[in-house]
Every structure is written in C-alpha cells, then in structure tokens.
Amino acid sequence: EDLIAPTCRLPSVTCLNGSVVTDAEREDAERFFIRYHLDHSEEELPHRYHCLVTKYGKLAPLAEIDLRPRCHAKVEVRYEDKVEQVSIRLDQTVAGLKKQLRTVVQLPTSNMRLYYIDKGSAFGPDELKYSTRALHSYSIQDGDEILVVPKTK
C-alpha cells in the first residue's frame, strides 16, 4: 500500500520513485485503494475513497483463488468384479498407492498393475508404471477410476 497510496491519494503525482506513473498503473492503484477500504466503516473512509467510487463505482472484492495442487481425491478402485471408493493422497507416488491398495485388492504390490481412467477424457486407461512418479502429475480428480490388474506370469 505504501507505493500505491501516494498515486491514488494525490492524483497530481506523475512521477514516483523516479518512474513515470502510467494511466494503467494509476487506475490499478485507485481500484486497489477502493478494495483496500471495502471492510472499513463509513466513518473510517477517507474523502478520496468517495471520489474514486464516483469514478469507478462500487467494486466487488477480488476472487481468492487457491492454485496449490489438490492433496486428496476420492476415486473408484476396480478389481475383478469389485468397486470400492477410496480416498488417496495425491502427493504420494505410484509405489505408495500400490502399498495403500494391497489390503483393498488382496494382492502384493509386486503383482499389481495399475491403470488410471480419467472420467473426463476420451483417451483410454493410462498405466501407472513409474513407481516414483507422484500421483498429482496425472491430474487425478474426484470420481476418476483406478483399475487394478494382476500381473500375468
């Protein structure tokens, strides 16, 4: 706010810290100033706030977007004729998933082949063959499927 405040509080400022204040920077600063004061009571609002609201109107708060990768997904694990809902950690590796699924499908990890079926994709199953690959790299979503197939000798 320290650099933005002079730009929007003092509309005649044309140069700040040795740089020319562009129209786009001024507008961004003024809009920020309005949003910064959204939660303040009417008595706390500076006069400049009202001038800027006259210019831009009442602004809605900016949307908060979380870009962190998802940590869990609820998937359907299919094995033979059984289907089970399983919550999996997406920060684990394919090897970690195999360990998790040992009790679900009653197979040793060395005898498991896993396939990921993306419900939203037209492409076929994707084999999870790299044991050190993290599951989040497959973009697994809630409702997708993991197909477990025993290895044939």
N, C-alpha and C positions, 0 to 999 in steps of 0.2 A: 504494500500500500504506500510505502514511503516515496517511491518514484511516481506512482500513479496520482497521488493526492495533489501535487502541485499542478499537474496537467489539467485535472478536472476542476479543481478549486479556483484556479487562476486561468481563465480562458484566454488571456492575452499572452501566455507563455508560448513562445515559438521555438525556443531552444532550451534543452535540458541536458545538463552534464556534457555540453559540447556537441550534442546531436540535435538536428532539426526534428521537431515534433511533427510527424505527418498527420494528415487528416484521419487516416485509418487508426493510427496509434491514439489520437485524441478520442475518437469515437469508442475504441476499446476501453480506454481509461474511464471515460464518462459512464459507459454501460457497467463497468466493474464497480464504479462508485455507487451507482443505484443499487446493484445487487448486494454490495457490502452492507448497505444500510437497511436492507429488507426486514431484518429482525429487530430493528430499533423502534422504540416507542415514538409516537408523534412528537412529543416534547424534545426528544433527543435528535431529531432530524435537522441537519444544517440547512440553511437557506438554499445553498447550491443544489441540494438534493431535489428540492421542489422545482428549481429552474430546469434541471436535467429531466425530470419526469414530464415536464411540459414539452420538452424537446423530443423525448423518445417514448413517452408513455410508461405505464407501469410494466416492469419486466418480471417475467417469471424466473425463479431460481434456475440455475443451470442443472441439467441432469447429472446425477452422480453415477458414473459407470465404473464397474469393477472389472479390470482387464486381467486379473490374476487367473491362472488356469484353475479349472474346477478340481476339487480334491477327491470327490466320490461320484460314482454313478451306480444306479440300480439297473442291473442287466438280467436278462433271462439266460440261464445256463442250460443248454440242451445236451443230454447224453442219452443215447439209445432212445427209449420212448418216454424219458422223464424230462420235465421242465421245472426249474427251480429259480425263484427270484433271489438274486444275490447282490449285496452291496459290495462294490470293490473300490479299493483305493487307487486312484489314477496316478499317484506319484510312485507306485511300486513298479517293478519290472515284470516282464512276462514270466520269468522264473518265480517271482513272488506270487503271481496269480496262480501258477500251477500248484504251488505249495498250499495256497488257500483252498483250491478246488479238490485237493486229494480226498478230503472227507466227504465232499459233496458227491463225487463220482466214483469213489472207492477204487481209484487207480493210483499206482505210483507215478510220480512226476516223470520218470524216465520213459513211461509207457503212454504218455499223453501227447496228442497233437491238438492244438487249439486253433480255432478259426473265429475271426471277428466278423459278424454280419451287421453292417450299418443299415438300419431300417430306412434311412433317408437317402440311400444311394442305389443306383441302378446296377452297380457293379456287384460281382459275386463275392463270396466269402474271401477274406484276406487272412492267410495263415500267419499266426503269431509265432514265427520261427526263430526270432532273435531273442535269446533268453535275457540279454542285458538291456533290451530296449524298454524305455518307460512307456507305460500304458497311455499316458496323456498324449503322446505323439501320434496315436491312432485316432484322436478326436472322438473317443467313445462317449456316447450320450446316454441318458436315462432311456430305457426301453430297447436299446440295442441288444444283440444276442452274442453269446459266446458258445460255439459248438465244440464239444469235446469228443474226439475220436481216438479210440485206442490204436496205438501203432501196430501194424501187422509185421510179423516176423518174416 
